């Protein structure tokens, strides 16, 4: 029986095989890391080693790229990812207070995951939804016009869903 | 005929004179013969004022304006328009230019009426996922014109004489960039669209692509033809999934219809476009960093020269332009460089798209001719500041730009005058700040951003921004010292001069511009330990007023034991003990605690 892990590995393998046929395979590294993260949720050392083997790129180089870009996570994430927009429009409209309220409610700091594994807190650099500022994105859903209280209520609703 | 048509005939003196009564009769006759009598409303109007093109006939819905109509045209109009629903194009009065097509759709809304839309001409007008819609607004006509009737050098000459400058922020003349890339001899050349819109508070490029991805593609293909490249790459933020999806669809549709790929429109010219995703690094907006990122490396810049036009992607000559720049190209080709350069100021031609946000009523996207003043954008189009608050500053150019106070509101938008005022054009982010914001904190906010995004390659930017941030943090925490302002100025100017790329060269701008225009606020923070906007938490003094009902809620919540008082009597805060956590302020149900 094929496990989920094998299916993911196979999909990543296939993707890398396609990249290898292009004129400059190594230039697809970032796309490959995007693919790996979408499959596994984060970039583990094991996955990066796999990419290194398959693409013939030094693991140190992959590590360098993965740590350079904000989009890549090197640690597993919680069930829901909360991205608090800290773009200028949100900042001017009180994003910091919203962020403080969320930190206090979840008892975690930026980039951390709650003990129950439900939430990971991240900052976002402008989601481009400035008309709704201040904005928080939970997974793919945008919540706009927030106040500290509204933000906490939303988190409570997510907890209940569980 | 499910639609009920309304026909309006202009009955002003000129049209009346030009139009024989035959038209009315012919119309009645034609409708009767098709059994449409009574099913179409016919009315007369007063003078439309378009006398030169009379007799005028308007058909609704659709607001089709026919001009120079004679009785002989009536059968055709009835047959084609009213029965087959296909307006008679030869009689339609239509300007042949591409810009401002939105007037027909939303022209009577003030917000739009004051704009001039060139780059955004199709946004909100066409279905961005439908190639036919794009073709209906003369899409790919510029490409056809270029491939069939223009030599590459003609295209470059046209772009050069249009006066178009890079819309990414720096304002380098686009035509010159094209010429420099075309001049290089190489089998392999690249064209890149920079869609790595990283400025916080800016969403022009996202909206342009989401609203009209085809214009960007068309611009790139024209650019590829002009410089002799066969491969285009769009580097776009991963944070913009919808824009990526629309681009993918547009590329596929264009490829299927022969506008992209091998032998485009049977011209023998081949060009294809692929999408590469960024991964969240502000510095990748810098062209050499962007190139490194596409190559699969850390997005770090390198010194120029050599410029990308000589040695760019995979060390080949490369032409990089920003989304908005590309979207302008089809208009320049079709409406002409002479027309394009008639808009704007002496050195900045055409229009600029701005994303206005912050403390403003009409948050959104506007496109205005160069030379429009900041005041017109903020107050006439943007509707001013909400909640009766006072305007304090406008921030343009994002983390690379600066804050301008009220005295500069009549500054005209162009590259030079904004730079002179101490800010920059930038890519088009415009954040309006009201009296509730603290300028020192705003400067700190931007510096925190650039410091975090500094790639670390060159020392002035890596270390310098960090030291500046430390000083600013100290000031906002009430620990500022005499001489801090001068230190910031000295450091800032040094970082500007010594940094490797645009990020470092512009990172001190928000600090230097706020010092220049709001020095008194810095001094207040340092000397009086006061933040007039009550924004800096450590500089706020909490005081209990007469409204206090003596409920003791604040006393119970205060972690420092700084509040004392007897129940049902006014409480007091011991300022010496207060740690300024603000808990009492948040807890009070009577609004009895003031920030001073």
Interface residues (C-beta under 8 A of the other chain):
Chain A: X24 X26 X27 X28 X29 X30 X31 X33 X34 X57 X61 X64 X65 X68 X69 X70 X71 X72 X86 X87 X88 X89 X91 X92 X93 X124 X125 X126 X127 X128 X129 X130 X131 X133
Chain B: X197 X198 X199 X200 X201 X202 X203 X206 X207 X238 X239 X240 X276 X277 X278 X279 X280 X281 X282 X293 X294 X295 X296 X297 X298 X299 X314 X355 X357 X358 X359 X363 X364 X395 X398 X429 X431 X433 X437 X442 X445 X446 X449 X455
